[in-house]
Amino acid sequence: MNRFHLVHVTEFVYDGPVSESYNEVRLRPMHDDTQSCLSFRLTTAPASPAFSYRDALGNWVHQVNVLPVHSRLRVQAESVVLAHAAPSTNSFMLLSELEEKKDELNEEFYDMLAASNYIPHLRELDPLMDEAEAACDCTVAGFAQTASDLIHQRFQYVKGATHVNSSIADSLQLGAGVCQDFAHLLLGVLRKRGIPARYVSGYLVPKNEENPEAKLEEVIGGQASHAWAEAYVPDTGWMPLDPTLGKPVGMRHVRIAYGRDYSDVAPVRGVYKGHAGQRLSVDVSVRPALDDDGIETLSETAAVPAEPEPIETRAQQSGQQQ
């Protein structure tokens, strides 16, 4: 079954009372030719209306502002997604042809070629880049796939090896990381070679359909939240690659948002007033949707009330994707 029911719960528990919590939520799945978002509902406690818009990268953003005093914030996103089979395409563009398209690609995809805090253009990436070029079939798509395979083979998946703010320098030094790091590493290699590449946040549906509640330890050692990358191949478009899983991106990958790196797609981020620290918990449930009609109607935005409870601005950010 290619229809999935997704529930993503993020909860912040504060050490004391806080107020004026302003948050951006990026949890609504993409809706396009290869994936249909059949329904979506966002609820918060304390209750707050959500205002939605699309950002510059085409992602759905919901703004949730909780002004009264509160001691915890719960954000729950629930959606039903229908995955479609992507058409198979073959690309024969050679790496040698990239140079003549360099100016054109820089003009159109500058942000997806430039370095960032998460993905600096480090010399330590050169051995991976050189090895991928030597082992591939000299095409752009072949280079991208070979680079993804090398990262999957050379780096160890170790939950907790890095943190949400780690750059690729940490992963290169440790030889380990999680899916966020693997995606960033691949983006670094592709961009240094002149290939535009973007970060993808989303979910990986468990393969064990007999046990829909199963987590993904059997697959990648983490929860269903996942991240991968897409390379832009000029003659065919965006090519998805999963260096963590080491297998093709398919209908078990549910896309939520695109970005230059993780900083563009954090599921929940914001600020609040208060002297209190915070504890974060995230729970993700991704399972096949069991109804056969294909229609699950969920109201767009709803919420539930909370308890009142005074104040300095602190940043809050959702946890690292696993």
N, C-alpha and C positions, 0 to 999 in steps of 0.2 A: 504494500500500500504506500502511495506517494503523498498522502495527506497527513500532516503532522500537527499535533496539538502542543503548543509551547507555553510554559509558564515560567517566568523569570522574576524572582522576588529578591529585592535588595533592601536590607534593613540596616539603618544606622541607629545605634543606641548611644546616647550621650551620658557623660558622667554627671551632668547637671542640666539645669534648664537652659534652652537656647531659643532664639526667635529669628524671624526674618530669614528663613532658609530659602535661597533662590537656586533652583536646580535645572539643568538641561538633561533630558532623557533621550537616548538614542537606542530604542528597543523595538521599533516597528519594522517588521521585515520588508525587504524590497518587493516591489511588484513590477514584473517585466515579462519578457518573452519566455524566460526559463523558470520563473517562480511567481506564483500568484498568492498574494496575501488576501485570503478569503474573509478574515475578520480580525479585529484588533480592539483590545480594551485595556485602558490604563487606569488603575485605581491607586489612591494614596491614603495613608493614615498618618497624620491628620488629613482631613478632607481638604482638597484644593482643586479648583478647576485647572485644566491643562489647555494651553494654547499651542497649536502646532504650526509648523512651517517647514519648508525644505531649505537646507543649507546650500552653500555654494557647490558642494559635491553631490547634491541630489538626495541626501539622506533626510529622513523624517526626523524632526526634532520636536519634542514636547517640552514646553516650559512649565514647571510646577513651582509655585511660590507659596510657601507656608509661612504666614506672618505671625500668628499667635504663638505664645510661648509653648514649647513642647519638649519632651525628654527622649523621644524616639521618632524616627521617620521610616515608614515602610512604603516602598514603591513596588507595585506588582503589575507586570505587563503580561497579558494573555493573548495569544493569537493562534489562528489556524492557517497553515500554509500548504499550498499544493505545489509540489515540485514537478517540473516538466523535463523531459529528456532534451538535452542540448544537442543541436545539430552538429554532426562531426565535420570538421574542416581540416584541410591540410594546408600547411604553409611551406613555401619553398624559398622565401626571401633569405638571401645569404647575409651573413654577418658583414661581409665586405660592402654590401649595399647600404648599410646603416650610415656610413660616413656622408654619402651624398644627400641623406635625409636629415642630417644632424640639425641644421638651422630650422627646418620645418618642425621637427619634433621638439626642439627647445622652445619654440614659440608657442606650440599648442599644449605641451605637457611639462612646462618648466617645473611646476611643483612636484611632479612625479619623477623628476630627474635630480632635483636638488638634494643636498645633504640636509639633515635635520638633527635635533638633539638626540633622538633615538638612533638615527642612522647616519653618523658621520662618515665621510669618505676616507676610510682608514687604509693605510698601506697593507695592513694585516689581511685585508680582503683579497689582495692580489694573487696569492697562491691558489685560492679557490677559483678565482676568475680565470687564471691561466690554465688550471687543470681542466675546468669545464670546457674551455675553448679547444683544448687539445683533444679531449675525448668525445666531443660532439660531432655532428655531421655537417658543421659549418653553416647551418641555418640559424636564424634568430630563435625560432621555436625550439630547435634542438639544443641550443645553448641554454635556454631557460630551463628546459626539462632536466638537462644534465646537471646544472647548478643546483636545482632543487634536490635531485637524487644524491648529490655529494653531501649536501647539508644534512639530509636524512641519515646518511651512512656515517658521517664523521662526528656528529654532535649527539650527545646522550640526553634523552629526556629525563630531567630530574626536577620534580616538583619542589619548589622552594629554593632552587639554586640561585634564582634571581628574584628581583622585586619589580613592582609595577613601573618604576622609573628607570630600570636598567637599560643601558644602551647596548649596542652590539659589541662594544669593547669588553663588557663583562662576559658575554657569551664566548667571545673569541679566546679570552684568557682562561675561562673555566672549561671550555669544550663541552658545555652543557647549557641547558635552559629549558624553557617551556615553549608552547606554540607561538606565543607573542614574540619571543626571541628568534625562533626559527624563521618566522615570517619576516622580521626585520633584517636578519642576515641575508635572506634571499633578495630582499629589496635592495640591500647595499651592493650585492654583487651585480645585479641587473643594472642598477643605475650607473655604477662605475663603468660598465661596458656600453653605456649610452642607450639602454633600453628603458623606456618609461615603465614604471611599475607602481602598483598601489596596494595598500593594506586592506584586507577584508576581515571584518568581524562578523561572527555569526555563531552557529551551532553545528555540531556533528551528531546526528541522530544515532543512538546505539544500534548496533547491528543485530543484537539479540532480541528479536521481536517476540519471542516466547516470554520474555521477562521485560516488559516495557519500562519498569521502574529502574532497571539496571543502570548504573553509572558507567563511565567509559574507561575504567581502569584497564579493561581487557583490550582497549584500542590504543589509547595514548596516555593513560595514567592520570587522567583528570576528569573534571565534570564535562557536561555537554557543551559549555561555552568554548568556543574555538576561534582560531584565527589562521588565515592563510594569505596568499598573495596572488596577484594577477599581473602578468607581463603584457605590455602592448606590442603586438606584432603588426607592423604597418599594413601588410596585405590581407590580414584576417580579423584584426581587432584584439580584444582582451582575452588572454589565455590564463585560465586558473591553474594554480599549482599549490600542492599541499606538502611542504617539506617535512612536516611533523609526522603525518600519517604515512608518507612515502607511497601513496597510491593516488590514482586520478581523482580529481574533484568530481563528485557525482551528485545524485539526487538525495543523498543523505546530508549534504552540506546545505545549510539554510543561511542565506545571506541577510545580514542586518544593515551594515553600513560600509562605505568605502572611505579611505583616508590616505594622507601622505604617510602616516604612521599611527601608532595607537592613540596619540594625543588628540587626533581628530574624531575618534569613534568611541571614547569612554562611555559605557552604558549609562552611568549616572554620575554627574559631577556638578558641583556648585559650591556655594559659600553660605555661612550662617553667622549670626551674632551670638556670642556667648563665650564664657571662659572655660567651657567644658571640653574635655577630650571626647573622642568617639571610638566606638567599636563597630566594625563592619561585618556583616554576614551576607552571603549570597547563596541562594538555592535555585537550581535550574532543573526543570522537569521537561524532557523532550520525549514524546512517545507518538506512535501512530494514532491518528484520529480514528475513532471507532465507528462514527456514523457513516452510512453508505450514501447519503443524499448529497454530500459534498457541500452542504450549506450549514454553517454554524453562525448564527447571528449574535454578535456581541455588540453592546453599545460602545460608541467610540471612546467616551471618557466618563468615568464615574469616580466616586470617592466615598470614604466613610469618615465620620467625625472622630475627634480626638479629645484629649484632656488638656486643659490649660496648665500652664505652670510658669528672668530678666537677663549677658550682653556684651563685644569685641568680635571682630570678624575672623573666622577660621576657614580654611579651605577644606572641602571634603571631596573625595574622589572614589569612584567604584574600584574594586579590586582587579588585579591582573587577570587577564583571560588565560584559561588553562589549556 
